[in-house]
Amino acid sequence: MLKKKVIIYGIGNYYREMKEQIDENYEVVARTDINRDSLEGISSIETALSFSYDIIIVMIQDIQTCFEVIKMLIKEHRIPYNKIVLGLNISSQNRWDSLDINEEGDILFKADGLSIITKNIDEFNNVKDIFCGDCYNYFLNDKTEEIVLDIGMNIGGASLYFESRANVVKVYGFEPFPDTFAEAEENFKLNGVADRKSIEYFSYGVSDVNEHRKVIYNRNMTCGQSTDAEANEKARKSYKEWKLISEGDDKIIEVEVKDIKDILSDIYQIHKDGNVILKLDCEGEEYRIMKRLEEFSLFTRIKVIMLEWHYGKEKDLIEILKRNQYMYWSFTHERNMGGLIYAFKEN
């Protein structure tokens, strides 16, 4: 059987680690690298593309660089998207099914029979945490129906994950940022959600009031955007330090938030029975939401809480949990900028 002819882009440590497997399965016609000037026997990208080839394998582990290389190959060198393959698929240790590339140069993350479009490293890492890191893999030892609130729905990865669980009968997703909401809709359509009607999603955020707010939005900060102005500015500072966003991509937008009291009261009316699962990843709004839930005694049916806290005020959340008879465990992220709290109660 003839081997596919391939161009290798990226000949660093990952390529050297996988070289034997590549040589066994492919005919390498050229190798190229962004640092080719310091390497012997490496072609320029223009010379490499002059060879007859079937696919280009991008042998780079860093996802941010993968996005950049994919865009460069498609936009600058007019390479068809279906002739570009990520070398990350070669490793047998991956917990995803595959990482494909679409016409726009986005990475299509496939896992557990689902397909999720990710447009930047922020989105990719979020989906990877959900499907490979099992960050929402809870289990209740009964067969009671479960209703999930996905507050901070983002591009829809968590909602799709929750929907696939055996006892979940409904997922309610909330995402206030229009561009991010549109990405979630695209991912839901890709996975046939409209036909099943098991995810209901809303283009507003959740807080302790009903109001409209103006915020700075940056398309490359998908997972750090907040409807809370102070939290949003802190996130922007970090993303700038990490060189993940540029102010040239900033725009002022208006978003809507609604009161958790009204939202959850309505859900309790629709679902008279069932365990409620609360997921909060809303970049600073978690403090207002948790206080509001306590204020109106709305924790009664919330069996499990999985939340990400931000900017060092986790003690306030832990005290609320204690007062409402929750058991919990927590984790702090590096540099104490935030962390995770998982809480549950038996009755």
Summary of the structure (lengths in Angstrom):
residues: 347
radius of gyration: 22.5
end to end distance: 62.0
largest distance: 69.5
contacts: 1086
relative contact order: 0.09
helix: 36%
strand: 29%
